[in-house]
Amino acid sequence: MIKISVTAKIKIKSLMQEDGSSIEESFVRVGVTSGGCSGLNYNLEFDKEHKPEDKVFEDNGVKVIVDKKSFLYLVGMTLEYSGGLNGKGFVFNNPNATRTCGCGESFSM
């Protein structure tokens, strides 16, 4: 399961509206790829379709899809959003990460 905080939901909904879609008809695709200073990068994008092998979740009214491989790295993660003057944007609180980089966009296990 991947959780979505209330602040992340508000930002996702706003970004989807700017993109011309809605939270009811689109998914947030969360994934992991090789790279970054810690070895693995987080990816976020909007998607309107999911593949049969994708894991599909809904939390706080946001539909999330994750490919099978990425799910192994992301199970139990909470996606949050930190705005304001010192905010970093989307924050990945991943209990599986043993090390993260300073920017929070990459991690290792």
C-alpha positions, 0 to 999 in steps of 0.5 A: 500500500502507498499512502497519500497525505492530505497536503499531497492530495491537494497539490496533486488535484491542483496539478491535475487540473492545470494538466487538463485532467481530474483526480477522478479520471487519472492516476498518479504513477509512482515508480523507481529507476536506477540513478541519482546520488544514492542509487535509485530515483523516485518518479511521479507522473500522471497516467490515464491507463494502467497495465494489467501487471500494475498494482492499483491503490486508492488513498485519500481519494487519489488513485495510485498505480505502481509497476510490480518492480517498483512496488517492492521498493515502495511498499509502505511509503507515504507521499507528502507535499511540503510547500511554503518558503522552505518547502521541498515539494513532494516528499517520499517517506519510504520506510524501506530506504536505508539511505537518502540523498540531501534532496530526497529524490534518490535513495538506496536499500 
